[in-house]
Amino acid sequence: MPRRIGFLWDKVYEERNCIYAEKVMIKNKRRRNRTAEHIKQNPETYGKALSRKLKDGTFEFHEYREAIITDSYKGKKRRLKIPCFEDQAAMQAWLNIAAPYIERRNYYYNCGSIPGAGQDRAVRALQKWLNTRKPVKYASVIDIKSFYDTCEHRLVIRGLYMIFKDRQFVGFAAKMMRAMSSDGVGLAIGYPVSHWFANVALMELDYELRRRFPDVKFVRYMDDVALAGNNKRHIRKALTYIDHYLAKSHMSLKHECQIHKIEDRGINFLSFKFNHHYTLLLKPLMYRMARKFRRAYKHLTLRLARGVISYKGILKYCNSYNFRKERVYPYVRFKKCRKLIARSEVNLCTSNI
């Protein structure tokens, strides 16, 4: 195991780090918010005040604000816990120091909410394993049930102590988790550190799967995992180990584990269907794309333009010639969308000068 990192808490409350945290935190906030505009104009004042509170040990987290949103893709209700600006800046100051070390210890094919990874890396990994001379034959896709609501804080603390040995630094992380939930269970969706804590909680599982089952390939995207291999018995053993590991932490899988031939059913993962030598879009995402392209055709706004460019990036990872021919090219012009986005960025830069 690599050496643990120490002497980090002093770097968290440095004025330079706190000022940078204020700038990062406020970067994408709405202009209509007066507090956000004031922080954006005076990041040094707020950063120095935050630095003093962290150094003196007088910083305390405030009560969060709750909001319920509907995921437009799956129609699932999600409860957000939104902290105040000062709390977000403190979390960002801690994250500025912690994130590079967490990334360094991360399993390469853990792709969820990791800078430089994301859906791109997960898709390329599955395509690589399916398109080689000796492609994998069997696969299984699993999902952890209510992962954010059932994740225990002790798992995160144990994962952080595998990376850091600074007690004050890890203690502040524990303080952040107590602000999310006082009973020691659950990570809050809406906190800027939640997805980092979620990855740390499952980091030990990634390590054990690689060590115990070296011939089972797997990709993890937060709480979704796709396993593939040529030995069905080894995949079954890996699934059993995952089930037992989660049971020790009072978590469980959403569905019963099934192992199937890729030749028969493919791999349904991240809104794609992966098969040997070709990849298709799943219908829910395909229909959603088509609706957005039609709306952009009727009235192109900045938000729609950004969505169109984002969907263009998804389409390049799958075989979608017929879909693009019928549902994309007759409705949208990607060059026009890029010009609209570039014009808005120029206007934003000039307004900030």
ABEGO torsion letter per residue (X at the ends): XBBBBBGAAAAAABAAAAAAAAAAAAAABBAABAAAAAAAABAAAAAAAAAAAAAAGABBBBBBBBBBBBBAAAGBBBBBBBBBAAAAAAAAAAAAAAAAAAAAABBAABABGBBGBEAAAAAAAAAAAAABABBBABBBBBBBBGAAAABBAAAAAAAAAAABABAAAAAAAAAAAAAABAAGBEBBBGBAAAAAAAAAAAAAAAAAAAAABAABBBBBBEABBBBBEABAAAAAAAAAAAAAAAAAAGBBBABBBBBBBAAAAEBBBGGBBBBBGBBBBBAAAAAAAAAAAAAAAABBBAAAAAAAAAAAAAAAABBAAAAAAAAAAAABBAAAAAAAAAAAAAAAAAAAX
